[in-house]
């Protein structure tokens, strides 16, 4: 630690012994730096804040959300710095007095684009507009006025773009959509005409509606349904046939005494049981059948006449059997017809595959064009409605929260900071650095220990400098000169800072 302290003292002594060199370098650097800073033109910045409310109660009701409003703000921000608008700024401000031709206008537009800032705040409706003017050929007052004029002109253009830009865009969008709708309508008519011509040309080959694949799938599905219905109908017909086989067509004649014979009564009871759906294994049916058989063997019980009468149960079952048979016949006929159509379409699909492919292509093209046409109509109606809403309700509400300010002090460069902390510190640092570098280059030995290390032989001792009275007085005089020169550098810096603030106050 003691060694480092000694080394630090040695370095400081070397710099101090060359303090006049350091002071001269500091003066030179500061003078050049202050001169360079003075040549930098003052830049005056004007700021403004505007508020644009693009929301509307009616828009929310009809489903036009804030997304479109945000798009409107983005559109204005992007077009505000376009070459066309910046040319309006140049010709609408005092900048017009500094141009003499198209080349000057282009140069001013490039400069404006670099010195204009348009920023949106956290709330997208808040927009800050700022412009800086730093023309070295103009006075500070002229630069301040131009900065304010540029911002005010941008506000005017901003308002114009918001109030009229949306209506212009709506008209252009509607005109474009009308062209697209007309074109799609012609294409749709042509596609429909091709479909009609195709259907007329192959009406006998491709019966029905839809493609071959769709009609074949529909035929197969209907055949499957008919098969299920046919099984049920055939089962019901078989049941009717069984009941009809066990039911007599006629009943025996009436007895002599005027009453029904026992055989006739037994047969009537048996027929009634079978009409109710009882099977031959039912106990009551078995008993009734035995009774009928016994009476027949006995010759009709008391010699009653065997004259027959129509059996009502037989007639009822016969009617239901005819109905079931007609249902089975109708289902079978429909199935045969569908199967024949399916076989025909299968044969056509095999023999002429190009016809089905062409029909499917025509249907796909027509469906695609119809979808596009419907979407264009919906888009056009939405844009027209949005345009009507903005026109009638004044959806864009524009207000200037902070008008364009007239700057009274330059925004750049920061001369006090550059003069005090920049140039002065740089000059002092440069002087110290030069003094240190010279001390390192010259082969002197500030201490006996360093000399001993350098030559490698012991140093017997050292002689301290003894200054005379005249030398001491001269050293004191030189210290006063050094202090005065150093103070003069600081005083000059302070004077320049005061002058700068005075100029700012009179700008």
Secondary structure, DSSP 8 states (H G I E B T S, - for coil): -HHHHHHHHHHHHHHHHTHHHHHHHHHHHHHHHHHHHHHS--BEEEEEEEEEE---HHHHHTT--HHHHHHHHHHHHHHHTSHHHHHHHHHTSGGGGG--SHHHHHHHHHHHHHHEEEEE-SSTTEEEEEEEE--TTS-HHHHHHHHHHHHHHHHHHHHHHHHHHHHHHHHHHHHHHHHHHHHHHHHHHHHHHHHHHHHHHTTTTS-SSS-HHHHHHHHHHHHHHHHHHHHHHHHHHHHHHHHHHTS-SEE--B-TTSSB-HHHHHHHHHHHHHHTT--TTSHHHHHHHHHHHHHHHTTSSTT-----EE-HHHHHHHHHHHHHHHHHHHHHHHHHHHHHHHHHHHHHHHH-HHHHHHHHHHHHHHHHHHHHHHHHHHHHHHHHHHHHHHHHHT--EEEEEE-----SS--B--HHHIIIIIIHHHHHHHHHHHHHHHHHHS---SSHHHHHHHHSS-----------HHHHHHHHHHHHHHHHHHHHHHHHHHHHHHHHHHHHHH-
